Amino acid sequence: MNVRSVAGGLAAGVGAAAFANAVLRRRAPPLEPALDGTRRTFAWNDIDVRYAEAGDPADPDLVLLPGINAAGSNGEYRKVFDDLADDYHVVSPDLPGFGTSERPPLRYSASLYTEFVRDFLAAFDSPAVVASSITGAYLLDVADDLDLASVVLICPTERGGPDRNLTLRELLRSPVVGEALFNLLTSKPSIRYFNADHGYYDTDRVDESWIDYEWRTAHQPNARYAPASFISGFLNADVDLEAALGDIDVPVTLLWGREAEITPLRRGRDLAEAADCRLVVVDDAKLLPHVEFPAQVLDVLDGALER
């Protein structure tokens, strides 16, 4: 095979990828909010961060911070948001770079999200906070700077990806090949695979409309930039969870799916023992017990937020 043939094949491949990327961009309509309630905007560091608000503003503030994944959004709390609004003034943001929030083509970092969590929570009056997965580590990193009422952490972890890999991050950020790779990672078959692998113990609890929403949020303009940092390890938190939990001066509850594999239950037991905090385990659930068993989790939150 001569050089001209190789070059022609590469050009054809890149052209096909660019065409496929353009088709997918046209197929994904603008994204509506995943949660009911009033739509608000938190202007932060030149990024418009959207959040949902519900409940009586005179009730205690409760902030629900979603975790991070390639198709992440505050829709993670879709099964409990409305019920919590009966007793709390509930707010839940789409993190910068995700969901309905703005997605500038930044090189996202753990420090960016840590600073956002601190500044967003500081805007509310002694809020109770529920944080999921790696966002729990961002919260613990700045908890001493905040006036919090209580904290619930759902399968918290310091790591959302491998050790930092600059080549992988820049590859995913690249305009044609990176977009094509990200489109493969966030295709509906891939979303179903990741949901089954570590998100949900029983994927029958996830209806097709939610799979469609995850696909749409992952195919918005600039959708790949924040996940590129997540997948390549640049969003791993530089915090010792045991030490941070031991230092926090508010009631803390750890909520864990018994079948979680990425953050296994033994990690929850170790954290609870080291920090002398409460651990609640939900059977037949993985990383998202608040989606799989919302009624049970609402009971847990009712007790944890009153402690």
C-alpha positions as CSV (number, residue, x, y, z in Angstrom):
1,M,0.0,0.0,0.0
2,N,1.6,3.3,-1.0
3,V,1.6,6.6,0.9
4,R,-1.1,8.1,-1.3
5,S,-3.5,5.2,-0.6
6,V,-2.9,5.5,3.2
7,A,-3.4,9.3,3.1
8,G,-6.6,8.8,1.1
9,G,-7.9,6.3,3.5
10,L,-7.2,8.5,6.5
11,A,-8.8,11.5,4.8
12,A,-11.9,9.4,4.1
13,G,-12.0,8.1,7.7
14,V,-11.8,11.6,9.1
15,G,-14.4,12.8,6.6
16,A,-16.7,10.0,7.6
17,A,-16.2,10.8,11.3
18,A,-16.9,14.5,10.8
19,F,-20.1,13.7,8.9
20,A,-21.2,11.3,11.6
21,N,-20.5,13.9,14.3
22,A,-22.5,16.5,12.4
23,V,-25.5,14.1,12.0
24,L,-25.5,13.4,15.7
25,R,-25.3,17.1,16.6
26,R,-28.4,17.7,14.5
27,R,-30.3,14.8,16.0
28,A,-29.9,16.0,19.6
29,P,-32.5,18.7,20.4
30,P,-31.9,21.4,23.0
31,L,-32.0,20.0,26.5
32,E,-34.8,20.7,28.9
33,P,-34.3,20.6,32.7
34,A,-34.3,17.1,34.2
35,L,-36.1,18.3,37.4
36,D,-39.4,20.0,38.0
37,G,-39.4,23.3,39.8
38,T,-38.4,26.8,39.1
39,R,-35.4,27.3,36.8
40,R,-32.7,29.6,38.3
41,T,-29.3,30.7,37.2
42,F,-26.2,31.0,39.4
43,A,-23.7,33.3,37.7
44,W,-20.3,31.9,38.6
45,N,-16.8,32.7,37.1
46,D,-18.4,33.7,33.8
47,I,-20.4,30.4,33.6
48,D,-24.2,30.4,33.9
49,V,-24.9,27.5,36.2
50,R,-28.5,26.4,36.0
51,Y,-30.3,24.9,39.0
52,A,-33.8,23.7,39.9
53,E,-35.6,25.2,43.0
54,A,-38.7,23.9,44.7
55,G,-40.4,24.1,48.0
56,D,-41.1,27.0,50.4
57,P,-38.2,29.4,50.6
58,A,-39.0,29.8,54.3
59,D,-38.3,26.1,54.9
60,P,-34.7,24.9,55.7
61,D,-32.4,24.9,52.7
62,L,-31.4,21.5,51.2
63,V,-28.9,21.3,48.4
64,L,-28.6,18.2,46.2
65,L,-25.2,18.0,44.5
66,P,-25.1,15.4,41.7
67,G,-22.1,13.2,40.9
68,I,-20.1,13.3,37.7
69,N,-20.1,11.0,34.7
70,A,-20.1,11.5,30.9
71,A,-23.9,11.9,30.9
72,G,-24.3,13.5,34.3
73,S,-27.0,16.0,35.4
74,N,-29.1,16.9,38.4
75,G,-31.6,14.4,37.0
76,E,-29.8,11.9,39.3
77,Y,-32.3,13.2,42.0
78,R,-35.4,12.9,39.8
79,K,-37.0,10.3,42.1
80,V,-36.7,12.3,45.4
81,F,-36.6,16.0,44.4
82,D,-40.4,16.6,44.5
83,D,-41.0,14.7,47.7
84,L,-38.1,16.5,49.5
85,A,-39.7,19.9,48.4
86,D,-42.6,19.1,50.7
87,D,-40.4,19.8,53.8
88,Y,-37.4,21.7,52.5
89,H,-36.4,24.5,50.2
90,V,-34.6,22.2,47.7
91,V,-32.1,23.3,45.1
92,S,-30.1,21.1,42.8
93,P,-27.6,22.5,40.2
94,D,-26.4,21.0,37.0
95,L,-22.6,21.2,37.6
96,P,-20.6,23.5,35.2
97,G,-20.0,21.7,32.0
98,F,-23.0,19.4,32.4
99,G,-26.8,19.3,31.9
100,T,-28.4,22.6,31.2
101,S,-25.5,24.6,32.6
102,E,-23.1,26.4,30.3
103,R,-20.3,24.2,28.9
104,P,-17.4,26.4,27.9
105,P,-14.4,24.5,26.4
106,L,-12.3,24.7,29.5
107,R,-9.7,22.2,30.8
108,Y,-11.9,21.3,33.8
109,S,-10.2,20.4,37.1
110,A,-11.0,19.1,40.5
111,S,-10.2,22.6,41.9
112,L,-12.8,24.2,39.6
113,Y,-15.5,21.9,41.0
114,T,-14.3,22.3,44.6
115,E,-14.5,26.1,44.3
116,F,-17.9,25.9,42.7
117,V,-19.3,23.7,45.5
118,R,-17.9,26.1,48.1
119,D,-19.3,29.2,46.4
120,F,-22.7,27.7,45.5
121,L,-23.3,26.4,49.0
122,A,-22.2,29.7,50.5
123,A,-25.1,31.4,48.8
124,F,-27.6,29.5,51.1
125,D,-28.4,29.8,54.8
126,S,-26.8,26.9,56.7
127,P,-28.0,24.3,54.2
128,A,-28.2,20.6,54.6
129,V,-26.3,18.9,51.7
130,V,-26.6,15.6,49.9
131,A,-23.6,14.9,47.6
132,S,-23.1,12.0,45.3
133,S,-19.9,10.1,44.4
134,I,-16.9,12.3,43.7
135,T,-18.8,15.5,44.4
136,G,-18.8,14.4,48.0
137,A,-15.0,14.7,48.1
138,Y,-15.2,18.2,46.7
139,L,-17.7,19.1,49.5
140,L,-15.5,17.6,52.2
141,D,-12.5,19.5,50.9
142,V,-14.2,22.9,51.6
143,A,-16.6,21.9,54.5
144,D,-14.5,23.9,57.0
145,D,-15.2,27.0,55.0
146,L,-19.0,26.6,55.1
147,D,-21.8,26.8,57.6
148,L,-23.6,23.5,57.0
149,A,-26.5,21.9,59.0
150,S,-25.9,18.3,58.1
151,V,-24.3,16.2,55.3
152,V,-25.4,13.0,53.5
153,L,-22.8,11.4,51.2
154,I,-23.8,8.8,48.6
155,C,-21.0,6.4,47.8
156,P,-18.3,9.1,48.2
157,T,-15.0,8.7,46.5
158,E,-11.9,10.7,45.8
159,R,-11.4,9.1,42.3
160,G,-13.6,9.3,39.3
161,G,-11.0,8.0,36.8
162,P,-7.5,6.7,36.4
163,D,-4.3,8.6,37.2
164,R,-4.0,11.8,35.2
165,N,-3.5,11.1,31.5
166,L,-2.8,14.3,29.5
167,T,-2.7,12.5,26.1
168,L,-6.2,10.9,26.7
169,R,-7.7,14.3,27.8
170,E,-6.3,16.1,24.7
171,L,-7.4,13.3,22.4
172,L,-11.0,13.6,23.7
173,R,-10.9,17.3,23.3
174,S,-9.8,17.2,19.7
175,P,-12.4,18.5,17.2
176,V,-13.1,15.5,15.0
177,V,-11.5,12.3,16.4
178,G,-12.2,13.3,20.0
179,E,-15.8,14.1,19.3
180,A,-16.2,10.8,17.4
181,L,-14.7,8.9,20.4
182,F,-16.9,10.7,22.8
183,N,-19.9,9.9,20.7
184,L,-19.0,6.2,20.9
185,L,-18.6,6.4,24.7
186,T,-22.0,8.1,25.0
187,S,-24.0,6.1,22.5
188,K,-27.1,4.5,23.9
189,P,-25.5,1.0,24.0
190,S,-22.6,2.4,25.9
191,I,-24.9,4.3,28.3
192,R,-26.8,1.1,29.0
193,Y,-23.6,-0.8,29.5
194,F,-22.2,1.7,32.1
195,N,-25.6,1.9,33.8
196,A,-25.6,-1.9,34.2
197,D,-21.9,-2.2,35.0
198,H,-21.8,0.2,38.0
199,G,-24.8,2.5,38.1
200,Y,-27.8,0.3,38.8
201,Y,-28.2,-3.2,40.3
202,D,-31.4,-3.7,38.3
203,T,-31.5,-1.8,35.0
204,D,-35.2,-2.5,34.7
205,R,-35.7,0.4,37.1
206,V,-34.3,2.7,34.5
207,D,-36.9,3.5,31.8
208,E,-36.1,4.2,28.2
209,S,-37.0,7.9,28.5
210,W,-34.1,8.4,31.0
211,I,-31.7,6.6,28.6
212,D,-32.8,9.1,26.0
213,Y,-32.2,12.0,28.3
214,E,-28.7,10.8,29.1
215,W,-28.0,10.5,25.4
216,R,-29.3,14.0,24.7
217,T,-27.3,15.7,27.5
218,A,-24.2,14.0,26.3
219,H,-24.7,15.3,22.7
220,Q,-25.2,19.0,23.5
221,P,-22.6,21.5,22.1
222,N,-19.3,21.3,24.0
223,A,-20.6,18.2,25.9
224,R,-17.3,16.4,25.8
225,Y,-15.0,18.9,27.5
226,A,-15.9,18.3,31.2
227,P,-16.2,14.5,30.7
228,A,-12.8,14.5,28.9
229,S,-11.2,15.7,32.2
230,F,-13.2,13.2,34.2
231,I,-12.3,10.2,32.0
232,S,-8.6,11.1,32.0
233,G,-8.3,11.5,35.8
234,F,-8.1,15.3,36.0
235,L,-11.2,15.5,38.2
236,N,-9.8,13.2,40.9
237,A,-10.0,15.0,44.2
238,D,-6.9,15.7,46.3
239,V,-8.4,15.0,49.6
240,D,-8.2,12.3,52.2
241,L,-11.7,11.2,52.9
242,E,-11.0,9.6,56.3
243,A,-9.3,12.7,57.6
244,A,-11.8,15.1,56.1
245,L,-14.7,13.1,57.5
246,G,-13.0,13.0,60.9
247,D,-12.6,16.8,60.9
248,I,-16.1,17.9,59.8
249,D,-18.1,19.4,62.6
250,V,-21.7,18.5,61.5
251,P,-23.7,15.3,61.5
252,V,-22.7,13.1,58.6
253,T,-24.5,10.0,57.1
254,L,-23.0,7.7,54.6
255,L,-25.5,6.1,52.2
256,W,-24.3,3.1,50.3
257,G,-25.6,0.6,47.8
258,R,-24.7,-2.9,49.0
259,E,-23.8,-4.0,45.5
260,A,-21.6,-1.0,44.6
261,E,-18.4,-2.2,42.9
262,I,-16.5,0.9,41.9
263,T,-16.8,2.2,45.5
264,P,-17.4,-1.1,47.4
265,L,-19.3,-1.3,50.7
266,R,-16.1,-2.2,52.5
267,R,-14.9,1.3,51.7
268,G,-18.0,2.7,53.3
269,R,-17.5,0.6,56.4
270,D,-13.8,1.8,56.7
271,L,-14.9,5.4,56.3
272,A,-17.7,5.1,58.9
273,E,-15.4,3.5,61.4
274,A,-12.5,5.9,60.9
275,A,-14.8,9.0,61.2
276,D,-17.3,7.5,63.7
277,C,-20.2,8.5,61.4
278,R,-23.4,6.7,60.5
279,L,-23.5,4.3,57.6
280,V,-26.8,3.2,56.0
281,V,-26.8,0.4,53.5
282,V,-29.4,-0.1,50.8
283,D,-29.8,-3.7,49.6
284,D,-30.0,-4.5,45.9
285,A,-28.5,-1.2,44.8
286,K,-25.2,0.1,43.4
287,L,-24.1,3.7,43.1
288,L,-27.6,5.2,42.8
289,P,-29.8,3.9,45.7
290,H,-31.8,7.2,45.6
291,V,-32.9,6.2,42.1
292,E,-33.4,2.5,42.6
293,F,-35.2,2.8,46.1
294,P,-36.4,6.4,46.4
295,A,-38.9,5.7,49.2
296,Q,-36.3,4.0,51.4
297,V,-33.8,6.7,50.7
298,L,-36.4,9.4,51.6
299,D,-36.8,7.7,55.0
300,V,-33.1,7.7,55.5
301,L,-32.8,11.4,54.5
302,D,-35.7,12.3,56.8
303,G,-33.8,10.9,59.8
304,A,-30.3,12.0,58.7
305,L,-31.3,15.6,58.0
306,E,-33.0,15.9,61.4
307,R,-30.0,14.6,63.4
